[in-house]
Amino acid sequence: MTLLPDPVSATTESAPALSVVGLTKRFGATLALDDASLSVRPSTVHALLGGNGSGKSTAIKVLAGVYEADAGRVHIAGRDHDLTSFKAADARAAGLRFVHQDLGLFEGLSIAENFAFDAGYPTRSGTAIRWSALHARVREVLDDYELDVDPRTPINELRPADRTMVAIARALQDTRAGDGPADGHGLILVLDEPTASLAQHESALLLGKIRRRAELGQTVVMVSHRMTEVLSVADDFTVFRDGRTVATLVDASPTEDELVELMAGRAVDALRPVDATQATTRARLVVQGLTGGPLRGVDLDAAQGEIVGVAGLVGSGRSTLLRMLFGDRRPDAGEVTLDGRPYRPRDVADAITAGVAYVPEDRAGEAAFPDLPVTDNLSVTRLRSYWGLRGMNRRREKATGGRLIEDFRVKSAGPAALFSSMSGGNQQKVVLARWLQRDPALLLLDEPTQGVDVMSRVDIYATIREAARRGSAVLVASSDVSELLALCDRIVILREGRADEELAADGLHPDVLTSKLLRSSSAQEER
Amino acid sequence: MSVSTDKQPVPGAGAETGPAATTHTVEPAYVPAEQRIPLLGLAERYALLLLTAGICLYFSVAPASSDVFASLSNVNVVLGGQTAVLMIAIAAVFPLVAGHIDFSLGATTAASMVLAAGLMSRHDVPLPVCVVACLAFGAVVGLANGVAVTAFGMNPFVTTLGVATLLGGGILWYTDGQTIFQGISPDLRIFGSSTVAGLPQVTAVVAVVALVAWYVLTHTPYGRSLYAIGSNHVAARLVGLRVGRNVLLAFVISGTIAGAAGVLQLSRTGSATSDSGTALLFPALAAVFLGATAIRPGFFNVVGTVIGALFVSFSVSGLTISGADTWVSPVFNGVALLVAVGLSTWLGARRRARG
């Protein structure tokens, strides 16, 4: 967190690659951006941070020419632009390149074709496509970006991190057109939540590559919710809050808590674990020898009121374990008892009847009814209770919906608002409320705060603890070490298809947990 | 507007921002969508109904059609003539709500007609048995579609199109291209031509079917499940809805209604042709899609469907009475559908843009 004394940095700092000043944007009565500023040094990864509604997305959209600002200027590569009339074409001409969360790739088409849609097909005598020329050119670009794949590979056969990398390479491909270096120098790459849909090892792979691009001279602006990832890759940080730039950290290495505190504007005690566990001694869930898929005999138990973390590397079977307990996947072998009674759900409906609830990892794909109102999204787990002689009791349904929206601190336009109109954090609160209104005996959560902003995360953790207090046994599968430590009483590590190690979360250091997770074999030799 | 002055970033920890740090969690810039202006919402909901009323009013007053259009006998002709189309439209709503289209409904109705006529004229089967046979036939076709779609995961579009073609071929084989008109039960003919409270009796049957369909779709857990499945079938499975079973049932209900439509149609026409029922299906689908722009915009619904069907049939009747050629009817159907879809898309886009 110091200014760099050496002359090289001093010269680069005197001429930022991108600098935004006085950016103001209003939506009706709401001031989304209020005299915000941003200054990005060349050849660095610059993280733009802020909670929901902080204005960071709006700022990116202004730079992309999606919105017109009410006031503000941007200075890029020695040229000054007025942001009140900054169009998408201006952004492109100024050297800004955007890769959004939705990568905009054509899934079924090859990498080369995806490149060609942006830059055009090389043609022979006006019409026929010169495929070999296209493939050779794309091959070169891919090599530059450390992508060891054939240009003819369809996008949907690529691993997730490589898809994002292909989108980045495509966005920067026109630097190759001239004779200049193939490193995207001069262009500024803006990444909007690049890792939001990636699993942890995929995002680590991607961030490593982005880091190397920066070292080769690429300037990168990155918006992300995932604190730990931002910390691992960014040089500089700009924090937005309530539409204002509240902090700029140059060449800094702040802690996660410091950043969150800047974003939230208050101490983040709520994210820290509560010391008083609510676990009782009454065993609620007992799993013995559960086998199927990646699981090879998992033994696990959870008491009433206990929050048990399920940790493990990708492919360790965290999600499979939850899905089997939810009756969505039939185990090959194993015994499960719930409150002392044998529990063998034939299907999901059976599991729900037994008092089990499940919040899947993929909210948009597996939990959302996007075009239905919030009320319908809430009542879907207990439709029968609203049915009587006179049909569905819409009034009671709406009243319950309104009460849940209030209880779970959901910010929406009311029970009739569409599910898709809410932010990720509020959507997740609705999904949780959907299940918690049933007072489940066993609550299964898969990555409960994925794609959720820090502020909503605090609320969601409080909600989960409240559910435990009311007697639910909770299993939390998560790839986020700090989440496991913040939320759980006990953490079980899945390794080689078994519950290999069990740790009390109290007093456990994140680094210790991370290193234990990465260890491929059991840690018995330590003891 | 300030000129960029290369303002040096604040080098230092966040402590400098201390004073501002007292603000509490607020999400100021989040403006939720769907803040409907009530009046526009109402207009969107009832636009089709008002349009239907307006068109009826116009043809009742316009000199070219006024003396015939507004008469009870014309209303009877229109309603009676639309029996099968209305029934098929109501039938089509069920699978559509769950996200599947059923192209075999027209053929099911046509085949059911031929079946009823054939049973009566060639085998002297009593009427009640014929009615039961037709309902069962429709249910079996629906079951076949449903099993193909849910158990075997076959594409509903292609599957039901295949079934429709198959049924069309079956009709041709059974009738040998001839019209069956002999031996149709006189009771059925009488039922088809009699009126209740001044309106055709068959229309009363359609009204009852529509009422039951409306109740099932909007006022039972089953109907609500279908809407949830149509919205996201994976999420529906993971909240405990038995997706396969519910979709299968939707196809069976749909097929059964189409089977019943065959009997009603036979009671009106008194004969069964070798027609494959395509002429019945497309106006019905137009009504369903028109209906999705009304009452509950964006969702297939029974009330909207009925209004859609009435809109199209009264408009076409008015035009015909005013002396328009036969080609006007399909052209009108097509234009109405395109305008309705365009209008609802536009309204939807406006609603989203306000968010």
HADDOCK unambig.tbl for C-alpha pairs under 7 A between the chains (distance, minus, plus):
assign (segid A and resid 1 and name CA) (segid B and resid 11 and name CA) 6.79 0.50 0.50
assign (segid A and resid 1 and name CA) (segid B and resid 12 and name CA) 6.04 0.50 0.50
assign (segid A and resid 2 and name CA) (segid B and resid 11 and name CA) 6.62 0.50 0.50
assign (segid A and resid 3 and name CA) (segid B and resid 11 and name CA) 6.60 0.50 0.50
assign (segid A and resid 21 and name CA) (segid B and resid 4 and name CA) 6.21 0.50 0.50
assign (segid A and resid 30 and name CA) (segid B and resid 28 and name CA) 6.88 0.50 0.50
assign (segid A and resid 30 and name CA) (segid B and resid 29 and name CA) 6.06 0.50 0.50
assign (segid A and resid 31 and name CA) (segid B and resid 29 and name CA) 6.88 0.50 0.50
assign (segid A and resid 32 and name CA) (segid B and resid 29 and name CA) 5.14 0.50 0.50
assign (segid A and resid 39 and name CA) (segid B and resid 9 and name CA) 6.74 0.50 0.50
assign (segid A and resid 52 and name CA) (segid B and resid 27 and name CA) 6.33 0.50 0.50
assign (segid A and resid 53 and name CA) (segid B and resid 27 and name CA) 5.00 0.50 0.50
assign (segid A and resid 53 and name CA) (segid B and resid 28 and name CA) 5.78 0.50 0.50
assign (segid A and resid 53 and name CA) (segid B and resid 29 and name CA) 4.57 0.50 0.50
assign (segid A and resid 53 and name CA) (segid B and resid 30 and name CA) 5.52 0.50 0.50
assign (segid A and resid 71 and name CA) (segid B and resid 1 and name CA) 6.79 0.50 0.50
assign (segid A and resid 72 and name CA) (segid B and resid 1 and name CA) 6.77 0.50 0.50
assign (segid A and resid 73 and name CA) (segid B and resid 4 and name CA) 6.81 0.50 0.50
assign (segid A and resid 75 and name CA) (segid B and resid 4 and name CA) 6.81 0.50 0.50
assign (segid A and resid 242 and name CA) (segid B and resid 28 and name CA) 6.76 0.50 0.50
assign (segid A and resid 246 and name CA) (segid B and resid 17 and name CA) 6.22 0.50 0.50
assign (segid A and resid 247 and name CA) (segid B and resid 10 and name CA) 6.95 0.50 0.50
assign (segid A and resid 247 and name CA) (segid B and resid 14 and name CA) 6.06 0.50 0.50
assign (segid A and resid 247 and name CA) (segid B and resid 17 and name CA) 6.82 0.50 0.50
assign (segid A and resid 248 and name CA) (segid B and resid 9 and name CA) 5.92 0.50 0.50
assign (segid A and resid 248 and name CA) (segid B and resid 10 and name CA) 5.44 0.50 0.50
assign (segid A and resid 248 and name CA) (segid B and resid 11 and name CA) 6.73 0.50 0.50
assign (segid A and resid 249 and name CA) (segid B and resid 10 and name CA) 6.73 0.50 0.50
assign (segid A and resid 249 and name CA) (segid B and resid 11 and name CA) 5.73 0.50 0.50
assign (segid A and resid 249 and name CA) (segid B and resid 12 and name CA) 6.23 0.50 0.50
assign (segid A and resid 249 and name CA) (segid B and resid 13 and name CA) 6.84 0.50 0.50
assign (segid A and resid 250 and name CA) (segid B and resid 11 and name CA) 5.85 0.50 0.50
assign (segid A and resid 262 and name CA) (segid B and resid 14 and name CA) 6.36 0.50 0.50
assign (segid A and resid 264 and name CA) (segid B and resid 25 and name CA) 6.52 0.50 0.50
assign (segid A and resid 265 and name CA) (segid B and resid 21 and name CA) 4.18 0.50 0.50
assign (segid A and resid 265 and name CA) (segid B and resid 22 and name CA) 6.21 0.50 0.50
assign (segid A and resid 265 and name CA) (segid B and resid 23 and name CA) 6.13 0.50 0.50
assign (segid A and resid 265 and name CA) (segid B and resid 24 and name CA) 6.90 0.50 0.50
assign (segid A and resid 266 and name CA) (segid B and resid 21 and name CA) 5.94 0.50 0.50
assign (segid A and resid 266 and name CA) (segid B and resid 22 and name CA) 6.59 0.50 0.50
assign (segid A and resid 348 and name CA) (segid B and resid 238 and name CA) 6.44 0.50 0.50
assign (segid A and resid 348 and name CA) (segid B and resid 240 and name CA) 5.05 0.50 0.50
assign (segid A and resid 349 and name CA) (segid B and resid 240 and name CA) 4.05 0.50 0.50
assign (segid A and resid 349 and name CA) (segid B and resid 241 and name CA) 6.55 0.50 0.50
assign (segid A and resid 352 and name CA) (segid B and resid 240 and name CA) 6.61 0.50 0.50
assign (segid A and resid 366 and name CA) (segid B and resid 234 and name CA) 5.33 0.50 0.50
assign (segid A and resid 366 and name CA) (segid B and resid 235 and name CA) 4.23 0.50 0.50
assign (segid A and resid 367 and name CA) (segid B and resid 235 and name CA) 4.55 0.50 0.50
assign (segid A and resid 368 and name CA) (segid B and resid 235 and name CA) 6.28 0.50 0.50
assign (segid A and resid 369 and name CA) (segid B and resid 228 and name CA) 6.64 0.50 0.50
assign (segid A and resid 369 and name CA) (segid B and resid 231 and name CA) 5.37 0.50 0.50
assign (segid A and resid 369 and name CA) (segid B and resid 232 and name CA) 5.64 0.50 0.50
assign (segid A and resid 370 and name CA) (segid B and resid 231 and name CA) 6.95 0.50 0.50
assign (segid A and resid 371 and name CA) (segid B and resid 231 and name CA) 6.58 0.50 0.50
assign (segid A and resid 381 and name CA) (segid B and resid 239 and name CA) 5.85 0.50 0.50
assign (segid A and resid 383 and name CA) (segid B and resid 221 and name CA) 5.37 0.50 0.50
assign (segid A and resid 384 and name CA) (segid B and resid 221 and name CA) 5.79 0.50 0.50
assign (segid A and resid 387 and name CA) (segid B and resid 220 and name CA) 6.50 0.50 0.50
assign (segid A and resid 387 and name CA) (segid B and resid 221 and name CA) 6.83 0.50 0.50
assign (segid A and resid 391 and name CA) (segid B and resid 219 and name CA) 4.44 0.50 0.50
assign (segid A and resid 391 and name CA) (segid B and resid 220 and name CA) 5.95 0.50 0.50
assign (segid A and resid 392 and name CA) (segid B and resid 219 and name CA) 4.64 0.50 0.50
assign (segid A and resid 392 and name CA) (segid B and resid 220 and name CA) 6.00 0.50 0.50
assign (segid A and resid 412 and name CA) (segid B and resid 32 and name CA) 6.09 0.50 0.50
assign (segid A and resid 413 and name CA) (segid B and resid 32 and name CA) 5.68 0.50 0.50
assign (segid A and resid 413 and name CA) (segid B and resid 35 and name CA) 6.83 0.50 0.50
assign (segid A and resid 417 and name CA) (segid B and resid 34 and name CA) 5.70 0.50 0.50
assign (segid A and resid 418 and name CA) (segid B and resid 34 and name CA) 6.83 0.50 0.50
assign (segid A and resid 421 and name CA) (segid B and resid 32 and name CA) 5.99 0.50 0.50
assign (segid A and resid 421 and name CA) (segid B and resid 33 and name CA) 5.31 0.50 0.50
assign (segid A and resid 422 and name CA) (segid B and resid 32 and name CA) 6.50 0.50 0.50
